[in-house]
């Protein structure tokens, strides 16, 4: 964990993290424990008779693992989750407001390049989104 995030994570969550799969992108989501508890409560409130709700609950909760930062700010990702995100030698930790995404470096570079190309297309962004870009 980069030092610029480490102190904040330790103060907000005592270094306790939850990592699970991203159900859309081939990466992992790393949540500080308080943020994960919010997600978990939202998942609990979903109507369990809907198959898509149960599917999402199984994927996110069933793959969630408790992690703790060690004294050097590192955390160990279990093999099954490493395989899901194709994590090998180099990884990218990408901030996403309430969580981080953990990507294989090559996968992240490909997605970032594709995203950048997509938003440069005429009409790709609504006026509201375009106003966010300075």
OpenMM code with the backbone's topology and positions (N, CA, C; nanometers):
from openmm import Vec3, app, unit

residues = "UNK UNK UNK UNK UNK UNK UNK UNK UNK UNK UNK UNK UNK UNK UNK UNK UNK UNK UNK UNK UNK UNK UNK UNK UNK UNK UNK UNK UNK UNK UNK UNK UNK UNK UNK UNK UNK UNK UNK UNK UNK UNK UNK UNK UNK UNK UNK UNK UNK UNK UNK UNK UNK UNK UNK UNK UNK UNK UNK UNK UNK UNK UNK UNK UNK UNK UNK UNK UNK UNK UNK UNK UNK UNK UNK UNK UNK UNK UNK UNK UNK UNK UNK UNK UNK UNK UNK UNK UNK UNK UNK UNK UNK UNK UNK UNK UNK UNK UNK UNK UNK UNK UNK UNK UNK UNK UNK UNK UNK UNK UNK UNK UNK UNK UNK UNK UNK UNK UNK UNK UNK UNK UNK UNK UNK UNK UNK UNK UNK UNK UNK UNK UNK UNK".split()
positions = [
    Vec3(0.0862, -0.1169, 0.0000),
    Vec3(0.0000, 0.0000, 0.0000),
    Vec3(0.0908, 0.1232, 0.0000),
    Vec3(0.0725, 0.2110, -0.0955),
    Vec3(0.1545, 0.3328, -0.0977),
    Vec3(0.1405, 0.4118, 0.0325),
    Vec3(0.2501, 0.4707, 0.0760),
    Vec3(0.2509, 0.5402, 0.2051),
    Vec3(0.1501, 0.6542, 0.2108),
    Vec3(0.1200, 0.7172, 0.0969),
    Vec3(0.0261, 0.8300, 0.1000),
    Vec3(-0.1148, 0.7854, 0.1390),
    Vec3(-0.1465, 0.6557, 0.1232),
    Vec3(-0.2771, 0.6023, 0.1637),
    Vec3(-0.2698, 0.5282, 0.2968),
    Vec3(-0.1537, 0.4785, 0.3296),
    Vec3(-0.1386, 0.3889, 0.4444),
    Vec3(-0.1833, 0.4528, 0.5749),
    Vec3(-0.1381, 0.5729, 0.6041),
    Vec3(-0.1735, 0.6375, 0.7310),
    Vec3(-0.3235, 0.6585, 0.7429),
    Vec3(-0.3861, 0.6994, 0.6337),
    Vec3(-0.5317, 0.7200, 0.6343),
    Vec3(-0.6043, 0.5879, 0.6590),
    Vec3(-0.5594, 0.4812, 0.5941),
    Vec3(-0.6231, 0.3508, 0.6138),
    Vec3(-0.6062, 0.3011, 0.7564),
    Vec3(-0.4904, 0.3216, 0.8115),
    Vec3(-0.4667, 0.2775, 0.9492),
    Vec3(-0.5553, 0.3562, 1.0452),
    Vec3(-0.5695, 0.4864, 1.0232),
    Vec3(-0.6520, 0.5665, 1.1143),
    Vec3(-0.8010, 0.5378, 1.0974),
    Vec3(-0.8455, 0.5112, 0.9747),
    Vec3(-0.9889, 0.4890, 0.9503),
    Vec3(-1.0330, 0.3464, 0.9768),
    Vec3(-0.9417, 0.2505, 0.9549),
    Vec3(-0.9859, 0.1113, 0.9642),
    Vec3(-0.8861, 0.0216, 1.0361),
    Vec3(-0.7926, 0.0811, 1.1082),
    Vec3(-0.6890, 0.0050, 1.1794),
    Vec3(-0.6149, -0.0891, 1.0845),
    Vec3(-0.6066, -0.0505, 0.9584),
    Vec3(-0.5358, -0.1315, 0.8595),
    Vec3(-0.6123, -0.2537, 0.8134),
    Vec3(-0.7384, -0.2656, 0.8517),
    Vec3(-0.8193, -0.3805, 0.8112),
    Vec3(-0.8842, -0.3520, 0.6765),
    Vec3(-0.8655, -0.4453, 0.5843),
    Vec3(-0.9157, -0.4320, 0.4483),
    Vec3(-0.9975, -0.5543, 0.4114),
    Vec3(-1.0867, -0.5352, 0.3163),
    Vec3(-1.1598, -0.6459, 0.2560),
    Vec3(-1.1284, -0.6420, 0.1078),
    Vec3(-1.0911, -0.7555, 0.0530),
    Vec3(-1.0671, -0.7642, -0.0907),
    Vec3(-1.1651, -0.8657, -0.1481),
    Vec3(-1.2219, -0.8317, -0.2624),
    Vec3(-1.3138, -0.9208, -0.3322),
    Vec3(-1.2989, -0.8957, -0.4815),
    Vec3(-1.3678, -0.9757, -0.5610),
    Vec3(-1.3588, -0.9566, -0.7052),
    Vec3(-1.4401, -0.8348, -0.7472),
    Vec3(-1.4030, -0.7768, -0.8579),
    Vec3(-1.4860, -0.6767, -0.9243),
    Vec3(-1.5728, -0.7566, -1.0207),
    Vec3(-1.7033, -0.7459, -1.0074),
    Vec3(-1.7941, -0.8278, -1.0875),
    Vec3(-1.8017, -0.7830, -1.2330),
    Vec3(-1.7405, -0.6697, -1.2675),
    Vec3(-1.7466, -0.6188, -1.4046),
    Vec3(-1.6099, -0.6219, -1.4707),
    Vec3(-1.5099, -0.5702, -1.4032),
    Vec3(-1.3752, -0.5628, -1.4598),
    Vec3(-1.2878, -0.6759, -1.4062),
    Vec3(-1.1847, -0.7153, -1.4811),
    Vec3(-1.0960, -0.8234, -1.4362),
    Vec3(-0.9920, -0.7733, -1.3358),
    Vec3(-1.0403, -0.7279, -1.2227),
    Vec3(-0.9525, -0.6757, -1.1181),
    Vec3(-1.0155, -0.7085, -0.9838),
    Vec3(-0.9486, -0.6675, -0.8786),
    Vec3(-1.0003, -0.6861, -0.7437),
    Vec3(-1.0387, -0.5513, -0.6848),
    Vec3(-1.1341, -0.5528, -0.5946),
    Vec3(-1.1731, -0.4331, -0.5206),
    Vec3(-1.1210, -0.4470, -0.3785),
    Vec3(-1.0533, -0.3441, -0.3320),
    Vec3(-0.9957, -0.3419, -0.1978),
    Vec3(-1.0660, -0.2304, -0.1201),
    Vec3(-1.1402, -0.2708, -0.0170),
    Vec3(-1.2182, -0.1761, 0.0627),
    Vec3(-1.1600, -0.1624, 0.2032),
    Vec3(-1.1493, -0.0402, 0.2551),
    Vec3(-1.1279, -0.0268, 0.3996),
    Vec3(-1.2510, -0.0870, 0.4684),
    Vec3(-1.2321, -0.1501, 0.5825),
    Vec3(-1.3418, -0.2204, 0.6488),
    Vec3(-1.4685, -0.1361, 0.6637),
    Vec3(-1.4633, -0.0096, 0.7072),
    Vec3(-1.5882, 0.0674, 0.7203),
    Vec3(-1.6631, 0.0832, 0.5872),
    Vec3(-1.5920, 0.0975, 0.4776),
    Vec3(-1.6577, 0.1094, 0.3463),
    Vec3(-1.7204, -0.0231, 0.3057),
    Vec3(-1.6519, -0.1337, 0.3341),
    Vec3(-1.7068, -0.2648, 0.3010),
    Vec3(-1.8356, -0.2899, 0.3793),
    Vec3(-1.8401, -0.2482, 0.5038),
    Vec3(-1.9605, -0.2683, 0.5841),
    Vec3(-2.0800, -0.1969, 0.5219),
    Vec3(-2.0592, -0.0827, 0.4600),
    Vec3(-2.1668, -0.0123, 0.3892),
    Vec3(-2.2137, -0.0955, 0.2701),
    Vec3(-2.1197, -0.1477, 0.1925),
    Vec3(-2.1536, -0.2324, 0.0772),
    Vec3(-2.2275, -0.3571, 0.1240),
    Vec3(-2.1770, -0.4194, 0.2285),
    Vec3(-2.2383, -0.5409, 0.2810),
    Vec3(-2.3829, -0.5154, 0.3242),
    Vec3(-2.4086, -0.4022, 0.3882),
    Vec3(-2.5453, -0.3680, 0.4285),
    Vec3(-2.6355, -0.3483, 0.3076),
    Vec3(-2.5842, -0.2852, 0.2029),
    Vec3(-2.6635, -0.2673, 0.0808),
    Vec3(-2.6938, -0.4017, 0.0161),
    Vec3(-2.5972, -0.4913, 0.0152),
    Vec3(-2.6198, -0.6246, -0.0410),
    Vec3(-2.7228, -0.7012, 0.0410),
    Vec3(-2.7190, -0.6846, 0.1722),
    Vec3(-2.8135, -0.7524, 0.2609),
    Vec3(-2.9566, -0.7051, 0.2341),
    Vec3(-2.9728, -0.5789, 0.1954),
    Vec3(-3.1056, -0.5221, 0.1728),
    Vec3(-3.1671, -0.5619, 0.0389),
    Vec3(-3.0888, -0.6201, -0.0503),
    Vec3(-3.1426, -0.6598, -0.1803),
    Vec3(-3.2443, -0.7720, -0.1646),
    Vec3(-3.3482, -0.7680, -0.2449),
    Vec3(-3.4510, -0.8723, -0.2413),
    Vec3(-3.3896, -1.0057, -0.2831),
    Vec3(-3.3964, -1.1046, -0.1946),
    Vec3(-3.3297, -1.2325, -0.2201),
    Vec3(-3.4049, -1.3222, -0.3181),
    Vec3(-3.5252, -1.2863, -0.3576),
    Vec3(-3.5971, -1.3690, -0.4540),
    Vec3(-3.5554, -1.3397, -0.5982),
    Vec3(-3.4770, -1.2364, -0.6195),
    Vec3(-3.4302, -1.2033, -0.7544),
    Vec3(-3.2950, -1.2693, -0.7776),
    Vec3(-3.2878, -1.3468, -0.8836),
    Vec3(-3.1660, -1.4224, -0.9126),
    Vec3(-3.0444, -1.3324, -0.9302),
    Vec3(-3.0601, -1.2175, -0.9973),
    Vec3(-2.9437, -1.1306, -1.0181),
    Vec3(-2.8904, -1.0754, -0.8856),
    Vec3(-2.9787, -1.0548, -0.7887),
    Vec3(-2.9344, -1.0100, -0.6566),
    Vec3(-2.8549, -1.1192, -0.5861),
    Vec3(-2.9083, -1.2416, -0.5889),
    Vec3(-2.8379, -1.3538, -0.5260),
    Vec3(-2.7032, -1.3776, -0.5934),
    Vec3(-2.7013, -1.3644, -0.7249),
    Vec3(-2.5769, -1.3845, -0.7993),
    Vec3(-2.4710, -1.2830, -0.7548),
    Vec3(-2.5097, -1.1562, -0.7461),
    Vec3(-2.4152, -1.0528, -0.7039),
    Vec3(-2.3700, -1.0747, -0.5593),
    Vec3(-2.4623, -1.1116, -0.4719),
    Vec3(-2.4259, -1.1405, -0.3337),
    Vec3(-2.3248, -1.2550, -0.3269),
    Vec3(-2.3502, -1.3616, -0.4023),
    Vec3(-2.2571, -1.4757, -0.4023),
    Vec3(-2.1192, -1.4345, -0.4501),
    Vec3(-2.1158, -1.3568, -0.5584),
    Vec3(-1.9866, -1.3180, -0.6153),
    Vec3(-1.9077, -1.2269, -0.5223),
    Vec3(-1.9720, -1.1241, -0.4710),
    Vec3(-1.8998, -1.0269, -0.3888),
    Vec3(-1.8707, -1.0782, -0.2482),
    Vec3(-1.9725, -1.1303, -0.1811),
    Vec3(-1.9531, -1.1770, -0.0440),
    Vec3(-1.8785, -1.3098, -0.0418),
    Vec3(-1.9121, -1.3973, -0.1362),
    Vec3(-1.8474, -1.5285, -0.1394),
    Vec3(-1.6988, -1.5228, -0.1681),
    Vec3(-1.6536, -1.4178, -0.2343),
    Vec3(-1.5116, -1.4030, -0.2653),
    Vec3(-1.4405, -1.3043, -0.1737),
    Vec3(-1.5122, -1.2455, -0.0791),
    Vec3(-1.4528, -1.1453, 0.0098),
    Vec3(-1.3597, -1.2105, 0.1117),
    Vec3(-1.2441, -1.1478, 0.1290),
    Vec3(-1.1430, -1.1976, 0.2222),
    Vec3(-1.0954, -1.0810, 0.3090),
    Vec3(-1.0845, -1.1061, 0.4390),
    Vec3(-1.0290, -1.0062, 0.5312),
    Vec3(-0.8776, -1.0042, 0.5166),
    Vec3(-0.8227, -0.8854, 0.5052),
    Vec3(-0.6778, -0.8682, 0.4988),
    Vec3(-0.6370, -0.7626, 0.6001),
    Vec3(-0.5119, -0.7665, 0.6383),
    Vec3(-0.4608, -0.6647, 0.7290),
    Vec3(-0.3251, -0.6192, 0.6777),
    Vec3(-0.3040, -0.4888, 0.6803),
    Vec3(-0.1738, -0.4358, 0.6414),
    Vec3(-0.0696, -0.4794, 0.7433),
    Vec3(0.0463, -0.5236, 0.6938),
    Vec3(0.1543, -0.5547, 0.7867),
    Vec3(0.2291, -0.4256, 0.8206),
    Vec3(0.3333, -0.4349, 0.8984),
    Vec3(0.4072, -0.3174, 0.9426),
    Vec3(0.4684, -0.2369, 0.8300),
    Vec3(0.4884, -0.3013, 0.7146),
    Vec3(0.5454, -0.2328, 0.5979),
    Vec3(0.4390, -0.1859, 0.4999),
    Vec3(0.3111, -0.2024, 0.5378),
    Vec3(0.2029, -0.1583, 0.4501),
    Vec3(0.1701, -0.2560, 0.3392),
    Vec3(0.2099, -0.3815, 0.3564),
    Vec3(0.1810, -0.4824, 0.2541),
    Vec3(0.0621, -0.5668, 0.2969),
    Vec3(-0.0023, -0.6283, 0.1987),
    Vec3(-0.1059, -0.7259, 0.2275),
    Vec3(-0.0928, -0.8392, 0.1274),
    Vec3(-0.1306, -0.9582, 0.1708),
    Vec3(-0.1157, -1.0780, 0.0895),
    Vec3(-0.2507, -1.1160, 0.0297),
    Vec3(-0.2572, -1.1209, -0.1020),
    Vec3(-0.3804, -1.1564, -0.1724),
    Vec3(-0.3817, -1.3080, -0.1930),
    Vec3(-0.4904, -1.3756, -0.1539),
    Vec3(-0.4976, -1.5210, -0.1700),
    Vec3(-0.4863, -1.5628, -0.3176),
    Vec3(-0.4333, -1.6834, -0.3421),
    Vec3(-0.4112, -1.7300, -0.4800),
    Vec3(-0.5351, -1.7236, -0.5694),
    Vec3(-0.6503, -1.7642, -0.5177),
    Vec3(-0.7719, -1.7644, -0.6014),
    Vec3(-0.8034, -1.6244, -0.6546),
    Vec3(-0.7894, -1.5233, -0.5698),
    Vec3(-0.8155, -1.3862, -0.6127),
    Vec3(-0.7049, -1.3351, -0.7047),
    Vec3(-0.5814, -1.3759, -0.6781),
    Vec3(-0.4705, -1.3389, -0.7676),
    Vec3(-0.4959, -1.3938, -0.9074),
    Vec3(-0.5444, -1.5166, -0.9142),
    Vec3(-0.5739, -1.5782, -1.0443),
    Vec3(-0.6860, -1.5035, -1.1158),
    Vec3(-0.7912, -1.4664, -1.0426),
    Vec3(-0.9035, -1.3955, -1.1029),
    Vec3(-0.8563, -1.2678, -1.1722),
    Vec3(-0.7702, -1.1919, -1.1047),
    Vec3(-0.7235, -1.0637, -1.1585),
    Vec3(-0.5967, -1.0786, -1.2424),
    Vec3(-0.5518, -1.2024, -1.2598),
    Vec3(-0.4301, -1.2299, -1.3377),
    Vec3(-0.3097, -1.1531, -1.2827),
    Vec3(-0.3047, -1.1406, -1.1506),
    Vec3(-0.1934, -1.0698, -1.0873),
    Vec3(-0.0686, -1.1558, -1.0944),
    Vec3(0.0376, -1.0975, -1.1449),
    Vec3(0.1629, -1.1707, -1.1568),
    Vec3(0.2710, -1.0931, -1.0826),
    Vec3(0.3603, -1.0345, -1.1542),
    Vec3(0.4721, -0.9654, -1.0901),
    Vec3(0.4392, -0.8208, -1.0529),
    Vec3(0.3790, -0.7478, -1.1437),
    Vec3(0.3555, -0.6047, -1.1211),
    Vec3(0.2055, -0.5771, -1.1155),
    Vec3(0.1666, -0.5012, -1.0142),
    Vec3(0.0254, -0.4691, -0.9947),
    Vec3(0.0092, -0.3184, -0.9839),
    Vec3(-0.1108, -0.2726, -1.0149),
    Vec3(-0.1459, -0.1308, -1.0052),
    Vec3(-0.2599, -0.1170, -0.9039),
    Vec3(-0.2417, -0.0297, -0.8064),
    Vec3(-0.3453, 0.0009, -0.7095),
    Vec3(-0.4050, 0.1348, -0.7503),
    Vec3(-0.5325, 0.1329, -0.7891),
    Vec3(-0.5968, 0.2499, -0.8486),
    Vec3(-0.7066, 0.2999, -0.7547),
    Vec3(-0.6952, 0.4232, -0.7082),
    Vec3(-0.7953, 0.4811, -0.6194),
    Vec3(-0.9278, 0.5024, -0.6906),
    Vec3(-1.0376, 0.4680, -0.6242),
    Vec3(-1.1723, 0.4804, -0.6797),
    Vec3(-1.2695, 0.5358, -0.5755),
    Vec3(-1.2387, 0.6504, -0.5189),
    Vec3(-1.3214, 0.7187, -0.4189),
    Vec3(-1.3315, 0.6392, -0.2889),
    Vec3(-1.4211, 0.5409, -0.2799),
    Vec3(-1.4411, 0.4686, -0.1540),
    Vec3(-1.3654, 0.3370, -0.1468),
    Vec3(-1.2896, 0.3052, -0.2498),
    Vec3(-1.2178, 0.1778, -0.2553),
    Vec3(-1.0983, 0.1940, -0.3479),
    Vec3(-1.0226, 0.0864, -0.3608),
    Vec3(-0.9156, 0.0776, -0.4588),
    Vec3(-0.9473, -0.0377, -0.5518),
    Vec3(-0.8992, -0.0287, -0.6735),
    Vec3(-0.8996, -0.1441, -0.7624),
    Vec3(-0.7555, -0.1917, -0.7718),
    Vec3(-0.7372, -0.3230, -0.7699),
    Vec3(-0.6056, -0.3831, -0.7825),
    Vec3(-0.6013, -0.4575, -0.9154),
    Vec3(-0.5178, -0.4091, -1.0061),
    Vec3(-0.5096, -0.4592, -1.1428),
    Vec3(-0.3725, -0.5191, -1.1709),
    Vec3(-0.3687, -0.6159, -1.2592),
    Vec3(-0.2442, -0.6552, -1.3230),
    Vec3(-0.1991, -0.5351, -1.4061),
    Vec3(-0.0709, -0.5030, -1.4047),
    Vec3(-0.0232, -0.3817, -1.4711),
    Vec3(-0.0578, -0.3791, -1.6200),
    Vec3(-0.0374, -0.4892, -1.6911),
    Vec3(-0.0675, -0.4910, -1.8344),
    Vec3(-0.2168, -0.4725, -1.8607),
    Vec3(-0.3001, -0.5381, -1.7802),
    Vec3(-0.4456, -0.5230, -1.7958),
    Vec3(-0.4878, -0.3791, -1.7691),
    Vec3(-0.4330, -0.3183, -1.6632),
    Vec3(-0.4661, -0.1798, -1.6319),
    Vec3(-0.4268, -0.0868, -1.7459),
    Vec3(-0.3070, -0.1031, -1.7982),
    Vec3(-0.2620, -0.0165, -1.9073),
    Vec3(-0.3536, -0.0281, -2.0285),
    Vec3(-0.3971, -0.1490, -2.0613),
    Vec3(-0.4868, -0.1693, -2.1755),
    Vec3(-0.6222, -0.1027, -2.1513),
    Vec3(-0.6780, -0.1205, -2.0317),
    Vec3(-0.8082, -0.0606, -1.9994),
    Vec3(-0.7978, 0.0915, -1.9948),
    Vec3(-0.6927, 0.1437, -1.9348),
    Vec3(-0.6754, 0.2892, -1.9264),
    Vec3(-0.6624, 0.3504, -2.0654),
    Vec3(-0.5870, 0.2853, -2.1538),
    Vec3(-0.5736, 0.3347, -2.2912),
    Vec3(-0.7078, 0.3314, -2.3640),
    Vec3(-0.7826, 0.2214, -2.3476),
    Vec3(-0.9131, 0.2090, -2.4136),
    Vec3(-1.0115, 0.3124, -2.3592),
    Vec3(-1.0116, 0.3334, -2.2282),
    Vec3(-1.1010, 0.4332, -2.1683),
    Vec3(-1.0689, 0.5733, -2.2188),
    Vec3(-0.9419, 0.6054, -2.2264),
    Vec3(-0.9010, 0.7372, -2.2740),
    Vec3(-0.9422, 0.7582, -2.4193),
    Vec3(-0.9227, 0.6564, -2.5021),
    Vec3(-0.9632, 0.6662, -2.6425),
    Vec3(-1.1147, 0.6821, -2.6541),
    Vec3(-1.1892, 0.6104, -2.5707),
    Vec3(-1.3355, 0.6153, -2.5774),
    Vec3(-1.3894, 0.7531, -2.5405),
    Vec3(-1.3347, 0.8160, -2.4366),
    Vec3(-1.3909, 0.9457, -2.3964),
    Vec3(-1.3499, 1.0583, -2.4904),
    Vec3(-1.2523, 1.0333, -2.5761),
    Vec3(-1.2122, 1.1352, -2.6732),
    Vec3(-1.3022, 1.1361, -2.7964),
    Vec3(-1.3883, 1.0362, -2.8095),
    Vec3(-1.4787, 1.0304, -2.9239),
    Vec3(-1.5841, 1.1402, -2.9120),
    Vec3(-1.6196, 1.2041, -3.0230),
    Vec3(-1.7233, 1.3084, -3.0192),
    Vec3(-1.8539, 1.2542, -2.9601),
    Vec3(-1.9097, 1.3282, -2.8672),
    Vec3(-2.0372, 1.2898, -2.8065),
    Vec3(-2.0267, 1.1806, -2.7017),
    Vec3(-1.9057, 1.1393, -2.6674),
    Vec3(-1.8890, 1.0299, -2.5718),
    Vec3(-1.9245, 1.0707, -2.4291),
    Vec3(-1.9149, 1.1982, -2.3986),
    Vec3(-1.9429, 1.2457, -2.2632),
    Vec3(-2.0637, 1.3385, -2.2625),
    Vec3(-2.1485, 1.3205, -2.1613),
    Vec3(-2.2606, 1.4126, -2.1431),
    Vec3(-2.2053, 1.5482, -2.0998),
    Vec3(-2.2892, 1.6504, -2.1061),
    Vec3(-2.2468, 1.7839, -2.0625),
    Vec3(-2.2025, 1.7823, -1.9165),
    Vec3(-2.2759, 1.7082, -1.8316),
    Vec3(-2.2402, 1.7004, -1.6896),
    Vec3(-2.1007, 1.6423, -1.6711),
    Vec3(-2.0698, 1.5370, -1.7441),
    Vec3(-1.9371, 1.4759, -1.7324),
    Vec3(-1.8295, 1.5647, -1.7927),
    Vec3(-1.8599, 1.6277, -1.9018),
    Vec3(-1.7631, 1.7163, -1.9653),
    Vec3(-1.7281, 1.8332, -1.8724),
    Vec3(-1.8255, 1.8800, -1.7940),
    Vec3(-1.8007, 1.9889, -1.6992),
    Vec3(-1.7050, 1.9484, -1.5868),
    Vec3(-1.6935, 1.8191, -1.5610),
    Vec3(-1.6013, 1.7717, -1.4579),
    Vec3(-1.4564, 1.7806, -1.5022),
    Vec3(-1.4338, 1.7777, -1.6319),
    Vec3(-1.2983, 1.7775, -1.6853),
    Vec3(-1.2535, 1.9212, -1.7042),
    Vec3(-1.1489, 1.9583, -1.6370),
    Vec3(-1.0998, 2.0964, -1.6447),
    Vec3(-1.0079, 2.1145, -1.7626),
] * unit.nanometer
topology = app.Topology()
chain = topology.addChain("A")
for resn in residues:
    res = topology.addResidue(resn, chain)
    for name in ("N", "CA", "C"):
        topology.addAtom(name, app.Element.getBySymbol(name[0]), res)
